[in-house]
Amino acid sequence: MRSVDNGALELYRGTVFRFKGEYPFREDTVDFMLCDYPNFSENKSPFALYCISGYCAGELEYVFPLEAMSQGSRSIRKDWVLENWNKRIYDGCDICDVEIIV
């Protein structure tokens, strides 16, 4: 399901973001997973994206700021991801082409 079609408002640990890979990724399809990030601080959330596919598997890709967190639950706001995908997370593909697997 494309990211904009996914009805979820909050994204939880284990959510996968699947998209067409471009440099620096060597694969046609790349998966990022929303994971716990143990080194959070006063300006970073306890969530990060790790690549879980291909040559870059296991690499930390992005640590979410506190502003991305949902109020009242341990999750990331989907609207924040949609608004900031190309500016702050990954600019190799449009967010409309990202599949969110919850």
N, C-alpha and C positions, 0 to 999 in steps of 0.2 A: 504494500500500500504506500503510495507516495506520501511524503511528509505533510503536504497540505490537506490530504484526504483523511489522514489519521485523526480520529476524533478525540484522542487523549489530550487532556489539558496539562497533565503532569507526566514527567518521564522519570522512571525509577531505575535503580541499579539493575543492570542486565539488558537494558534497552540497546538495540543494535541499529546503527546508522549505516546503510548500504548504498554505495554510489559507484559510479564509473571512475576508475582510477586514472590519474594523470601524474606527471612528475611531482614528487619523487617516487611515487609508487610504480611498481613494475607490472602490476596485475591489471586485468580489465575491470575487475570488481574488487572494491576495498570495503572492509567492514571495520567500523569503530564501535567500541562498546562503552557504555556509561558504567563506570566502576567507582568504588570507594577510593578516595585519595587520602592516605593517612597523614600526610604532611600539610594539612590545611592550616591556615593562620587567620588572623583577624580580618584580612581582606580577600581571602580565598575560601571557596566552599570546600566541603569534604567530597567533591565529585570531580572526576576527570574522564577524559576520553582516551582510551588506549586502542591502538590498531590491533586487531586480532586475526588478520589475514595476511598471507603471503610473506614477502621478504621483510616487511617492516613489523611483523607480528611481535607484540610485546612492548613496542615503543609507546611512550607517553606522547600524546598528540596535543592535548589541551587541558588546562586546569580551569574550571569554571569560577568566575568571581561570585561573591556573595549575592550580588544583585540578580543572579540567574536562579536563585533558589526560590521554591514555592513557600508561601507563608503557611505554617501549621502542619507541614508534612515534610518528610525527608525525601525531597525530589527536586528536579529541575523543571522550570516552567517551559512548556513547549513553545509558547509565543516568544520567549526570549531567544530560544534556539533559532526559530524561523527568522527573526529580525536580525540576528547577529552571525548567522552561519558564514556568509561571505566576508564580512568585515573582520571577524575575530577568530573563527574556527578553521575554515578551509575555503579558499577562494578558487579551487580547481573545478568546481561544478556548482551550478545553481541549486539552491535549497529545494526547488520544485522537483529536481531530479534525484533527490535523496529519498530512499525508502526507509521508513522508521518501523522497526520490528519490535513490538512490545510483548 
